[in-house]
Amino acid sequence: MADDSLLGFSFPAICRKKMTAAFDGGRLTSDGGVLLLAQAERQLGIAERLAACICDPRDQSRVVHDLDDILRARMLGSVLAEGGMTP
């Protein structure tokens, strides 16, 4: 299958400024604020410290997602008000 994401195209000039669209930007988001929040959370270790306070009754041999990762996803999802993250 061809990788169409590397194709770019140009728009008509706007106020004599060239505008080009490309889809090779790497990690992109429509809400850049959550990337900043996620980085701050990781540096402060909020989810990790909170997870250390919670007893995890799951069978650790079968755990796929660590408790701190689950808490981090829940916190960031709540900030974004994701539909699937409501209680």
PEJO-V284476 format. One record per residue. N is the residue number from 1. SS is DSSP state (alpha for helix, beta for strand, coil for the rest). BURIAL is b if it has 24 or more other C-alpha atoms within 12 Angstrom, else e. Layout:
# PEJO-V284476
((N;SS;BURIAL) (N;SS;BURIAL))
This chain:
# PEJO-V284476
((1;coil;e) (2;coil;e) (3;coil;e) (4;alpha;e) (5;alpha;e) (6;alpha;e) (7;coil;e) (8;coil;e) (9;beta;e) (10;beta;e) (11;beta;e) (12;beta;e) (13;beta;e) (14;beta;e) (15;coil;e) (16;coil;e) (17;beta;e) (18;beta;e) (19;beta;e) (20;beta;e) (21;beta;e) (22;coil;e) (23;coil;e) (24;coil;e) (25;coil;e) (26;coil;e) (27;coil;e) (28;coil;e) (29;coil;e) (30;coil;e) (31;coil;e) (32;alpha;e) (33;alpha;e) (34;alpha;e) (35;alpha;e) (36;alpha;e) (37;alpha;e) (38;alpha;b) (39;alpha;e) (40;alpha;e) (41;alpha;e) (42;alpha;e) (43;alpha;e) (44;alpha;e) (45;coil;e) (46;alpha;e) (47;alpha;b) (48;alpha;e) (49;alpha;e) (50;alpha;e) (51;alpha;e) (52;alpha;e) (53;coil;e) (54;coil;e) (55;coil;e) (56;coil;e) (57;coil;e) (58;coil;e) (59;coil;e) (60;coil;e) (61;coil;e) (62;coil;e) (63;coil;e) (64;coil;e) (65;coil;e) (66;coil;e) (67;alpha;b) (68;alpha;b) (69;alpha;b) (70;alpha;e) (71;alpha;b) (72;alpha;b) (73;alpha;b) (74;alpha;e) (75;alpha;b) (76;alpha;b) (77;alpha;e) (78;alpha;e) (79;alpha;e) (80;alpha;e) (81;coil;e) (82;coil;e) (83;alpha;e) (84;alpha;e) (85;alpha;e) (86;coil;e) (87;coil;e))
